[in-house]
Structures are given as C-alpha cells and as structure tokens.
C-alpha cells in the first residue's frame, strides 16, 4: 500500500507499461486523491488489525 501511495503521488500511476497501450490514460488530481486516500485507509486498517512485524516481508 505504501508503494501505491508513493507511485500515485509521484505521478507514476497508471504504470508506464499500461500507458504505452492506453496513451490517453491519466489520473486526474481528484482520482489521485481518492486512490491515495483508499490505499492509506487500507494501510491504517492493516496496521490496526495486525502486529507490525506480521506486515514485514521476511527474506
């Protein structure tokens, strides 16, 4: 979720590979805000539900 938020804020969404085929695809500022807000709410919910160490990928 953190990566989704970062990509949206940096204008990397939709992904470049998608935009190659769909060159008109671009998120509006409102869509960026909605997507970022959704991802943040999911992340907050996960942090509230699961212990923080359970959200860390172990190598």
For each residue, the residues with C-beta under 8 A, 3 or more apart:
1: 4 5 39 40 42 43 46
2: 5 6 43
3: 6 7
4: 1 7 8 13 35 36 39
5: 1 2 8 9 36 39 40 43
6: 2 3 9 10
7: 3 4 10 12 13 15
8: 4 5 11 12 13 27 32 35 36 39
9: 5 6 32 36
10: 6 7
11: 8
12: 7 8 15 16
13: 4 7 8 27 32 35
14: 18 19 22 25 26 27
15: 7 12 18 19
16: 12 19 20
17: 20 21
18: 14 15 21 22 25
19: 14 15 16 22 23 25 26
20: 16 17 23
21: 17 18
22: 14 18 19 25
23: 19 20
24:
25: 14 18 19 22
26: 14 19
27: 8 13 14 31 32 35
28: 31 32
29: 32 33
30: 33 34
31: 27 28 34 35
32: 8 9 13 27 28 29 35 36
33: 29 30 36 37
34: 30 31 37 38
35: 4 8 13 27 31 32 38 39
36: 4 5 8 9 32 33 39 40
37: 33 34 40 41
38: 34 35 41 42
39: 1 4 5 8 35 36 42 43
40: 1 5 36 37 43 44
41: 37 38 44 45
42: 1 38 39 45 46
43: 1 2 5 39 40 46 47
44: 40 41 47 48
45: 41 42 48 49
46: 1 42 43 49 50 55
47: 43 44 50 52 55
48: 44 45
49: 45 46
50: 46 47 54 55
51: 54 55
52: 47 55 56
53: 56
54: 50 51
55: 46 47 50 51 52
56: 52 53
57:
58:
59:
